[in-house]
Amino acid sequence: MTRQLARPLPAATALAVALTASGCDVGPKPIRYGRDECAECKMSLVDRRYGAELVTAKGKIYIFDDLNCLVTFQRRDPARLGSTPKAFVVDFARPASFVPADQAVFLQHEGLRPPMASGLAGFASETELDATRRQLGTGGRLLRWPQVLALP
């Protein structure tokens, strides 16, 4: 009578597949307001309407309290981020949600008060942006992600 040994290979293979699959679709993580700090200015994130994240291809996440901090960080050291970091912005109209920056619309308005005074907020739709613009009064302009990246 021979004893069969436990076969760890299927379990190890399953674990490897699960870990690999989970890394394929890296996205933003929830911001821990009051605890997380901006990767650029080192201030604590406190206003839930503002925030952004850069996610590298390797899954490293950099958190920002203001869009201008993200842009400054990305310009200053692009090699650290790799070839294709993905940017996500907090949806001003739904602060618990992130929007891929390349799909978002942005409002630049003097009535917006993000932590580093960029006057910028991200939105999932132009409808939400327009509603906020009406609440803030006249002025402001709609921007797309390439325009935000080109701001001085």
Secondary structure as a PSIPRED ss2 file (coil, helix, strand):
# PSIPRED VFORMAT (PSIPRED V4.0)

   1 M C   1.000  0.000  0.000
   2 T C   1.000  0.000  0.000
   3 R C   1.000  0.000  0.000
   4 Q C   1.000  0.000  0.000
   5 L C   1.000  0.000  0.000
   6 A C   1.000  0.000  0.000
   7 R C   1.000  0.000  0.000
   8 P H   0.000  1.000  0.000
   9 L H   0.000  1.000  0.000
  10 P H   0.000  1.000  0.000
  11 A H   0.000  1.000  0.000
  12 A H   0.000  1.000  0.000
  13 T H   0.000  1.000  0.000
  14 A H   0.000  1.000  0.000
  15 L H   0.000  1.000  0.000
  16 A H   0.000  1.000  0.000
  17 V H   0.000  1.000  0.000
  18 A H   0.000  1.000  0.000
  19 L H   0.000  1.000  0.000
  20 T H   0.000  1.000  0.000
  21 A H   0.000  1.000  0.000
  22 S H   0.000  1.000  0.000
  23 G C   1.000  0.000  0.000
  24 C C   1.000  0.000  0.000
  25 D C   1.000  0.000  0.000
  26 V C   1.000  0.000  0.000
  27 G C   1.000  0.000  0.000
  28 P C   1.000  0.000  0.000
  29 K C   1.000  0.000  0.000
  30 P C   1.000  0.000  0.000
  31 I C   1.000  0.000  0.000
  32 R C   1.000  0.000  0.000
  33 Y C   1.000  0.000  0.000
  34 G C   1.000  0.000  0.000
  35 R C   1.000  0.000  0.000
  36 D C   1.000  0.000  0.000
  37 E E   0.000  0.000  1.000
  38 C C   1.000  0.000  0.000
  39 A C   1.000  0.000  0.000
  40 E C   1.000  0.000  0.000
  41 C C   1.000  0.000  0.000
  42 K C   1.000  0.000  0.000
  43 M C   1.000  0.000  0.000
  44 S E   0.000  0.000  1.000
  45 L C   1.000  0.000  0.000
  46 V C   1.000  0.000  0.000
  47 D C   1.000  0.000  0.000
  48 R C   1.000  0.000  0.000
  49 R C   1.000  0.000  0.000
  50 Y C   1.000  0.000  0.000
  51 G C   1.000  0.000  0.000
  52 A E   0.000  0.000  1.000
  53 E E   0.000  0.000  1.000
  54 L E   0.000  0.000  1.000
  55 V E   0.000  0.000  1.000
  56 T C   1.000  0.000  0.000
  57 A C   1.000  0.000  0.000
  58 K C   1.000  0.000  0.000
  59 G C   1.000  0.000  0.000
  60 K C   1.000  0.000  0.000
  61 I E   0.000  0.000  1.000
  62 Y E   0.000  0.000  1.000
  63 I E   0.000  0.000  1.000
  64 F E   0.000  0.000  1.000
  65 D C   1.000  0.000  0.000
  66 D C   1.000  0.000  0.000
  67 L H   0.000  1.000  0.000
  68 N H   0.000  1.000  0.000
  69 C H   0.000  1.000  0.000
  70 L H   0.000  1.000  0.000
  71 V H   0.000  1.000  0.000
  72 T H   0.000  1.000  0.000
  73 F H   0.000  1.000  0.000
  74 Q H   0.000  1.000  0.000
  75 R H   0.000  1.000  0.000
  76 R H   0.000  1.000  0.000
  77 D C   1.000  0.000  0.000
  78 P H   0.000  1.000  0.000
  79 A H   0.000  1.000  0.000
  80 R H   0.000  1.000  0.000
  81 L H   0.000  1.000  0.000
  82 G C   1.000  0.000  0.000
  83 S C   1.000  0.000  0.000
  84 T C   1.000  0.000  0.000
  85 P C   1.000  0.000  0.000
  86 K E   0.000  0.000  1.000
  87 A E   0.000  0.000  1.000
  88 F E   0.000  0.000  1.000
  89 V E   0.000  0.000  1.000
  90 V E   0.000  0.000  1.000
  91 D E   0.000  0.000  1.000
  92 F C   1.000  0.000  0.000
  93 A C   1.000  0.000  0.000
  94 R E   0.000  0.000  1.000
  95 P E   0.000  0.000  1.000
  96 A E   0.000  0.000  1.000
  97 S E   0.000  0.000  1.000
  98 F E   0.000  0.000  1.000
  99 V E   0.000  0.000  1.000
 100 P E   0.000  0.000  1.000
 101 A H   0.000  1.000  0.000
 102 D H   0.000  1.000  0.000
 103 Q H   0.000  1.000  0.000
 104 A C   1.000  0.000  0.000
 105 V E   0.000  0.000  1.000
 106 F E   0.000  0.000  1.000
 107 L E   0.000  0.000  1.000
 108 Q E   0.000  0.000  1.000
 109 H C   1.000  0.000  0.000
 110 E C   1.000  0.000  0.000
 111 G C   1.000  0.000  0.000
 112 L C   1.000  0.000  0.000
 113 R C   1.000  0.000  0.000
 114 P C   1.000  0.000  0.000
 115 P C   1.000  0.000  0.000
 116 M C   1.000  0.000  0.000
 117 A C   1.000  0.000  0.000
 118 S C   1.000  0.000  0.000
 119 G C   1.000  0.000  0.000
 120 L E   0.000  0.000  1.000
 121 A E   0.000  0.000  1.000
 122 G E   0.000  0.000  1.000
 123 F E   0.000  0.000  1.000
 124 A C   1.000  0.000  0.000
 125 S C   1.000  0.000  0.000
 126 E H   0.000  1.000  0.000
 127 T H   0.000  1.000  0.000
 128 E H   0.000  1.000  0.000
 129 L H   0.000  1.000  0.000
 130 D H   0.000  1.000  0.000
 131 A H   0.000  1.000  0.000
 132 T H   0.000  1.000  0.000
 133 R H   0.000  1.000  0.000
 134 R H   0.000  1.000  0.000
 135 Q H   0.000  1.000  0.000
 136 L H   0.000  1.000  0.000
 137 G C   1.000  0.000  0.000
 138 T C   1.000  0.000  0.000
 139 G C   1.000  0.000  0.000
 140 G C   1.000  0.000  0.000
 141 R E   0.000  0.000  1.000
 142 L E   0.000  0.000  1.000
 143 L E   0.000  0.000  1.000
 144 R C   1.000  0.000  0.000
 145 W H   0.000  1.000  0.000
 146 P H   0.000  1.000  0.000
 147 Q H   0.000  1.000  0.000
 148 V H   0.000  1.000  0.000
 149 L H   0.000  1.000  0.000
 150 A H   0.000  1.000  0.000
 151 L C   1.000  0.000  0.000
 152 P C   1.000  0.000  0.000
